[in-house]
Amino acid sequence: MRLSIKKLSVLLIIFCLLAGSLTSISAAEWAMFQGNPRHTGYVQQDASFSTQTWCVNVGGNIVASPVLYEDMLFVVTTEGSIVALDAQGGNESWSYDTQSEIVSSPVVYEDTVYTPSCDNYLYANNANDGSLNWKFKAGNSINSTPTVVDDVIYFGCVDGSVYALNKDDGSVIWEYETEDAILSSPVVDNGTLFVGSNDDRLYAIDIDNGSVKWNYTAGDNIQSSPAIADGKVYFGCNDNQVYALDEQTGAEVWTYNAESTVTSSPSIDHRQSTVYVTTEKGKVFALDMRDGLKKWDSQFGSSIDATPTIFGNNIAFTTSAGSVHMLNKFTGNSVWDYNPGYIEGLFASTSSSPITSGASLFFATDDGNVYSLDTNQKIGPMSPYTYEIIAIFAVIIAIGVGLKIIINRKKKQ
């Protein structure tokens, strides 16, 4: 009997170790914009996990951020395609053509991909094979990334409305109309939806019935998507300010002048009490989320439309020059830079935000290339522009040789 109990104990320990090792090989999902319904841009991840490094072109321009669900990466193009890629190797699993421009990220929830489109439709596709479940027609273009919470889909629209739909059939639960277009993506916390509008207001809306709890008037359009942490709502504004409001009352807690338009969304590391913000003039700020005081800032030569992603001790973001920059989140010092064109601004620009899963970082460029990088090893795939770069250098060398021959001939004369 004692021997049996001893053997059973050993087997139990082995099983627990195996179970732990199995969970460590799975990726952390990033199934919606900013990784979670509170849009903090931070997800607990296993840093040992990484995919292969790869680059694939999906045949259309990409300005929206990818999303990761289970082992699939979903990207959308301005040509209207929804493309599902195998995250490990980049192989295409399926694609669906909406035949209209898509400029905002999809969200994946319970095996369904919900995609906003500029043809006024929200599409619901099966995540496994791309087949269409249903589509809902709004009053205008949908440039706001949806959020899904408790089986309800929330999104804003250029018609000025916030919609709440049933996830199963797209039927309208409620609709609230603001006074201008909504490009901001809604965030949901504690039974309240928060979203910015081009009428210069941030709205707090009861998700049960669509009634407004409060609204706050900023100095310009609010296209930045809010983020929630520590009882406060954080967002950027076209008036150059970063705002922190009380989540319950809408009272202003603090503001910070970022010296440039802030259309990207804040990312929040609650454990370090830090809000990270990027600006159109190429600056990255780390602000204390409690009082808005600056911890550090970093200046870059290109505009930054992308929202930072937080992982481990680092943050990462893309610039309009096509680069990915990885900084130490405590100091702002550079950790690693990756540019597939080798020279900033030489080839494609980047508008979409990167996402991370363990040691893998995924991002897309405006020319339709999707990349998988290894942030632990600090390596990326071979540049898709290799042949173009070789051709450019060959032309430069040929011109140099030609000029030298001409100069030598003139000297002999």
VMD Tcl script that draws the C-alpha trace (Angstrom):
set ca {
  {0.00 0.00 0.00}
  {2.81 2.41 0.91}
  {4.58 1.60 -2.34}
  {1.43 2.29 -4.33}
  {0.94 5.68 -2.66}
  {4.59 6.53 -3.34}
  {4.26 5.57 -7.00}
  {1.03 7.52 -7.26}
  {2.71 10.60 -5.77}
  {5.59 10.36 -8.27}
  {3.16 9.99 -11.17}
  {1.17 12.99 -9.96}
  {4.31 15.14 -9.80}
  {5.34 14.05 -13.30}
  {1.85 14.84 -14.59}
  {1.95 18.32 -13.07}
  {5.37 18.99 -14.61}
  {4.16 17.83 -18.02}
  {1.02 19.94 -17.73}
  {3.16 22.97 -16.90}
  {5.42 22.35 -19.88}
  {2.43 21.99 -22.20}
  {0.94 25.31 -21.17}
  {4.29 27.02 -21.68}
  {4.34 26.25 -25.40}
  {1.08 28.05 -26.11}
  {0.91 31.67 -27.20}
  {-0.85 34.50 -25.43}
  {-3.79 35.64 -27.53}
  {-4.12 39.21 -28.78}
  {-7.61 38.78 -30.18}
  {-8.64 42.45 -30.20}
  {-7.14 45.91 -30.49}
  {-4.82 46.57 -27.52}
  {-5.17 42.96 -26.39}
  {-8.13 43.22 -23.98}
  {-11.47 45.03 -23.47}
  {-9.76 47.68 -21.29}
  {-7.28 48.43 -24.11}
  {-4.20 48.55 -21.89}
  {-1.87 47.05 -24.51}
  {-0.47 44.66 -21.92}
  {-1.11 40.90 -21.69}
  {0.57 38.40 -19.32}
  {2.73 36.20 -21.58}
  {5.19 33.34 -21.50}
  {8.40 35.00 -22.69}
  {9.91 31.65 -23.78}
  {7.31 31.16 -26.53}
  {8.26 32.25 -30.05}
  {7.24 31.47 -33.61}
  {9.53 31.27 -36.60}
  {10.72 34.52 -38.13}
  {8.97 35.06 -41.44}
  {7.62 37.62 -43.89}
  {4.66 37.17 -46.25}
  {2.84 39.56 -48.57}
  {-0.95 39.34 -48.49}
  {-1.48 41.22 -51.75}
  {-3.00 44.43 -50.42}
  {-2.05 47.47 -48.37}
  {-2.34 47.15 -44.57}
  {-2.97 50.07 -42.20}
  {-4.81 48.22 -39.40}
  {-3.12 46.19 -36.66}
  {-3.10 42.36 -36.80}
  {-4.86 40.27 -34.17}
  {-3.84 36.85 -32.83}
  {-6.32 34.13 -31.90}
  {-5.11 30.66 -30.89}
  {-2.52 29.85 -33.57}
  {-3.93 32.18 -36.25}
  {-2.93 35.72 -37.17}
  {-5.65 37.82 -38.82}
  {-4.85 40.83 -41.01}
  {-7.08 43.08 -43.13}
  {-6.24 45.13 -46.22}
  {-7.38 48.39 -47.77}
  {-8.38 46.32 -50.80}
  {-11.03 44.65 -48.63}
  {-9.49 41.27 -47.80}
  {-9.61 39.48 -44.45}
  {-6.64 37.09 -44.38}
  {-5.95 34.31 -41.86}
  {-2.29 33.28 -41.52}
  {-0.68 30.47 -39.57}
  {1.21 32.36 -36.84}
  {4.01 29.79 -36.71}
  {5.08 29.94 -40.34}
  {3.00 32.63 -42.02}
  {1.15 30.30 -44.42}
  {-2.27 31.49 -45.54}
  {-5.19 29.44 -44.21}
  {-8.03 31.36 -45.84}
  {-9.07 34.77 -47.11}
  {-12.41 36.53 -47.55}
  {-12.99 39.49 -49.86}
  {-15.41 42.22 -48.74}
  {-14.61 44.24 -51.89}
  {-14.30 47.44 -49.87}
  {-11.57 49.23 -47.91}
  {-10.83 48.03 -44.37}
  {-8.85 50.46 -42.18}
  {-9.55 49.14 -38.67}
  {-8.61 45.92 -36.91}
  {-10.99 42.98 -36.55}
  {-11.76 41.33 -33.24}
  {-11.98 37.55 -32.73}
  {-14.40 36.12 -30.18}
  {-15.50 32.49 -29.76}
  {-14.29 31.36 -33.20}
  {-15.80 34.33 -35.04}
  {-13.94 37.20 -36.70}
  {-15.84 40.51 -36.56}
  {-14.48 42.97 -39.12}
  {-15.48 46.63 -39.67}
  {-15.50 47.86 -43.26}
  {-15.75 51.14 -45.15}
  {-18.71 49.71 -47.11}
  {-20.80 50.36 -43.94}
  {-20.93 46.65 -43.02}
  {-19.68 44.75 -39.99}
  {-18.78 41.22 -41.14}
  {-18.95 38.10 -38.95}
  {-16.82 35.28 -40.40}
  {-16.04 31.81 -39.11}
  {-12.47 31.97 -37.79}
  {-11.66 28.43 -38.94}
  {-12.64 28.62 -42.61}
  {-13.63 32.24 -43.36}
  {-17.25 31.47 -44.24}
  {-19.66 34.36 -43.66}
  {-22.04 33.94 -40.72}
  {-23.81 37.30 -41.10}
  {-23.19 40.97 -41.83}
  {-24.76 44.12 -40.39}
  {-25.18 47.40 -42.27}
  {-24.57 50.60 -40.28}
  {-25.34 54.14 -41.40}
  {-21.88 54.90 -42.77}
  {-18.30 53.67 -42.93}
  {-17.08 51.75 -39.87}
  {-13.57 52.96 -39.01}
  {-13.75 51.97 -35.35}
  {-12.37 48.63 -34.17}
  {-15.10 46.63 -32.34}
  {-14.93 45.43 -28.76}
  {-16.74 42.28 -27.65}
  {-17.78 41.77 -24.03}
  {-20.25 39.17 -22.70}
  {-21.57 38.23 -26.16}
  {-22.23 41.83 -27.23}
  {-20.30 43.65 -30.00}
  {-19.70 47.38 -29.55}
  {-18.33 49.75 -32.19}
  {-18.50 53.35 -33.36}
  {-19.35 54.57 -36.85}
  {-18.71 57.56 -39.11}
  {-22.47 58.20 -38.88}
  {-21.78 59.30 -35.28}
  {-23.47 56.34 -33.63}
  {-22.26 53.76 -31.14}
  {-23.82 50.35 -31.86}
  {-24.38 47.37 -29.57}
  {-25.14 44.16 -31.50}
  {-25.96 40.57 -30.60}
  {-22.89 38.52 -31.54}
  {-24.91 35.59 -32.87}
  {-27.01 37.31 -35.52}
  {-26.00 40.99 -35.63}
  {-29.35 42.25 -34.34}
  {-29.27 45.70 -32.72}
  {-29.52 45.76 -28.92}
  {-29.20 49.55 -28.70}
  {-27.77 52.52 -30.56}
  {-26.57 55.90 -29.25}
  {-25.92 58.87 -31.54}
  {-23.21 61.46 -30.85}
  {-22.86 64.73 -32.77}
  {-20.04 63.71 -35.15}
  {-18.10 60.80 -36.60}
  {-16.60 58.18 -34.30}
  {-13.14 56.88 -35.26}
  {-12.19 55.92 -31.71}
  {-12.51 52.29 -30.63}
  {-14.77 51.76 -27.59}
  {-13.51 50.27 -24.33}
  {-15.73 48.55 -21.75}
  {-15.24 48.32 -17.99}
  {-17.58 47.82 -15.03}
  {-20.75 47.99 -17.11}
  {-19.75 51.19 -18.91}
  {-18.58 51.83 -22.46}
  {-16.13 54.69 -23.08}
  {-15.55 56.13 -26.54}
  {-14.29 59.36 -28.12}
  {-16.02 61.32 -30.88}
  {-15.10 63.98 -33.41}
  {-17.57 66.22 -31.56}
  {-14.67 66.70 -29.06}
  {-16.34 64.64 -26.34}
  {-15.54 61.44 -24.50}
  {-18.72 59.52 -23.67}
  {-19.46 57.11 -20.81}
  {-22.44 54.95 -21.87}
  {-24.36 52.37 -19.84}
  {-23.97 49.06 -21.70}
  {-27.33 47.77 -20.43}
  {-29.50 50.36 -22.17}
  {-27.27 52.75 -24.14}
  {-27.96 55.78 -21.93}
  {-25.19 58.33 -21.26}
  {-23.81 58.42 -17.73}
  {-21.56 61.41 -18.40}
  {-19.55 63.11 -21.14}
  {-16.41 65.22 -21.04}
  {-15.54 67.96 -23.56}
  {-11.89 68.13 -24.64}
  {-10.23 70.75 -26.86}
  {-10.51 68.95 -30.21}
  {-11.49 65.69 -31.93}
  {-10.91 62.52 -29.91}
  {-9.76 59.82 -32.34}
  {-7.53 58.06 -29.81}
  {-9.12 54.98 -28.26}
  {-9.40 55.17 -24.46}
  {-7.68 52.82 -22.02}
  {-8.85 51.97 -18.48}
  {-6.77 51.33 -15.36}
  {-6.81 52.19 -11.67}
  {-10.28 53.76 -11.85}
  {-9.27 56.24 -14.54}
  {-9.90 56.66 -18.28}
  {-6.83 57.65 -20.31}
  {-6.93 58.99 -23.89}
  {-5.13 61.27 -26.31}
  {-6.63 64.14 -28.26}
  {-6.01 66.23 -31.37}
  {-5.47 69.22 -29.05}
  {-2.03 67.70 -28.14}
  {-3.21 66.70 -24.68}
  {-3.24 63.37 -22.87}
  {-6.18 63.17 -20.46}
  {-6.90 61.14 -17.33}
  {-10.51 61.25 -16.10}
  {-12.25 59.67 -13.14}
  {-13.98 56.55 -14.49}
  {-17.12 57.02 -12.37}
  {-17.74 60.76 -12.67}
  {-15.77 62.01 -15.71}
  {-13.98 64.55 -13.52}
  {-10.56 65.58 -14.84}
  {-7.72 64.05 -12.79}
  {-4.80 65.38 -14.85}
  {-3.73 66.42 -18.34}
  {-0.32 66.39 -20.03}
  {0.77 68.44 -23.07}
  {2.40 65.98 -25.50}
  {3.42 68.83 -27.85}
  {1.72 67.16 -30.83}
  {-1.50 65.51 -31.96}
  {-2.17 62.19 -30.20}
  {-4.36 59.93 -32.35}
  {-2.77 56.69 -31.13}
  {-4.04 55.05 -27.96}
  {-2.32 54.98 -24.57}
  {-0.78 51.72 -23.36}
  {-0.71 51.04 -19.63}
  {1.54 49.01 -17.37}
  {-0.43 49.10 -14.14}
  {2.30 47.33 -12.17}
  {4.72 50.15 -12.96}
  {2.08 52.91 -12.77}
  {3.06 54.04 -16.26}
  {1.14 55.26 -19.30}
  {2.97 55.13 -22.66}
  {1.91 57.53 -25.41}
  {3.20 58.21 -28.95}
  {2.71 61.37 -31.04}
  {2.59 62.43 -34.67}
  {5.82 64.40 -34.21}
  {7.68 61.20 -33.38}
  {7.90 61.34 -29.60}
  {7.27 58.59 -27.06}
  {6.30 59.59 -23.52}
  {6.25 57.55 -20.32}
  {3.89 59.26 -17.86}
  {3.06 58.43 -14.26}
  {-0.53 57.21 -14.39}
  {-1.24 58.66 -10.93}
  {-0.41 62.31 -11.59}
  {0.67 62.64 -15.24}
  {4.26 63.57 -14.46}
  {6.76 62.64 -17.16}
  {9.12 59.77 -16.37}
  {11.01 59.92 -19.67}
  {10.60 60.71 -23.34}
  {12.33 59.66 -26.58}
  {12.42 61.49 -29.90}
  {12.36 59.75 -33.30}
  {12.76 61.20 -36.77}
  {9.44 59.92 -38.13}
  {5.83 60.32 -37.07}
  {4.32 57.59 -34.90}
  {0.69 56.66 -35.57}
  {1.05 53.28 -33.88}
  {0.11 52.41 -30.32}
  {2.93 50.83 -28.25}
  {2.75 47.23 -27.09}
  {4.19 46.26 -23.68}
  {6.00 42.98 -23.04}
  {8.50 41.99 -20.36}
  {10.79 44.95 -19.64}
  {10.18 46.50 -23.04}
  {7.75 48.41 -25.21}
  {7.65 48.26 -29.01}
  {6.06 50.46 -31.66}
  {6.33 51.17 -35.38}
  {7.05 54.46 -37.17}
  {5.91 55.93 -40.47}
  {9.42 55.23 -41.82}
  {8.76 51.48 -41.67}
  {10.83 50.68 -38.57}
  {10.04 48.77 -35.40}
  {11.66 50.20 -32.27}
  {12.02 48.31 -29.01}
  {12.77 50.39 -25.89}
  {13.42 49.61 -22.26}
  {10.13 50.54 -20.60}
  {11.85 51.89 -17.46}
  {14.40 54.19 -19.13}
  {13.37 54.70 -22.75}
  {16.78 53.49 -23.92}
  {16.94 51.63 -27.22}
  {17.02 47.83 -26.98}
  {16.66 46.87 -30.65}
  {15.58 48.40 -33.97}
  {14.39 46.49 -37.01}
  {13.79 47.94 -40.46}
  {13.07 45.55 -43.34}
  {14.28 48.21 -45.79}
  {17.51 48.73 -43.80}
  {17.26 52.48 -44.42}
  {14.35 54.33 -42.79}
  {11.76 55.58 -45.25}
  {13.39 53.91 -48.27}
  {10.56 51.47 -48.93}
  {7.22 50.95 -47.15}
  {5.85 53.03 -44.29}
  {3.99 51.55 -41.33}
  {0.68 52.75 -39.90}
  {-0.47 49.70 -37.95}
  {0.51 48.87 -34.37}
  {2.60 45.79 -33.51}
  {1.35 42.97 -31.29}
  {3.33 40.50 -29.19}
  {3.02 36.92 -28.03}
  {5.82 35.70 -25.82}
  {9.05 36.43 -27.68}
  {7.25 36.89 -31.01}
  {6.35 40.30 -32.38}
  {4.04 40.67 -35.37}
  {3.62 43.81 -37.46}
  {2.53 44.83 -40.94}
  {3.67 47.49 -43.40}
  {1.52 49.60 -45.67}
  {2.68 47.68 -48.77}
  {1.06 44.46 -47.51}
  {4.00 42.67 -45.90}
  {3.39 40.91 -42.57}
  {6.40 40.12 -40.35}
  {7.16 37.80 -37.45}
  {10.20 38.78 -35.33}
  {11.95 37.08 -32.42}
  {12.45 39.74 -29.73}
  {14.52 37.44 -27.48}
  {17.09 36.67 -30.18}
  {16.56 40.10 -31.79}
  {16.27 38.64 -35.26}
  {13.87 39.09 -38.14}
  {13.37 37.53 -41.56}
  {15.43 38.41 -44.62}
  {14.19 41.65 -46.09}
  {11.66 41.29 -48.94}
  {13.44 44.27 -50.50}
  {16.80 42.46 -50.76}
  {16.82 42.35 -54.55}
  {15.74 45.98 -54.83}
  {18.54 47.00 -52.45}
  {21.11 45.00 -54.44}
  {19.83 46.64 -57.64}
  {20.13 50.12 -56.09}
  {23.72 49.46 -55.00}
  {24.54 48.00 -58.43}
  {23.24 51.16 -60.11}
  {25.21 53.37 -57.69}
  {28.40 51.38 -58.36}
  {27.77 51.50 -62.13}
  {27.29 55.28 -61.99}
  {30.46 55.64 -59.92}
  {32.49 53.53 -62.37}
  {31.05 55.45 -65.32}
  {31.94 58.82 -63.76}
  {35.47 57.60 -63.01}
  {35.96 56.51 -66.66}
  {34.72 59.90 -67.92}
  {37.02 61.78 -65.53}
  {40.04 59.67 -66.53}
  {39.34 60.27 -70.23}
  {39.15 64.01 -69.69}
  {42.47 63.95 -67.83}
  {44.14 62.11 -70.75}
  {42.85 64.75 -73.18}
}
mol new
graphics top color blue
foreach p $ca { graphics top sphere $p radius 0.5 }
foreach p [lrange $ca 0 end-1] q [lrange $ca 1 end] { graphics top cylinder $p $q radius 0.2 }
display resetview
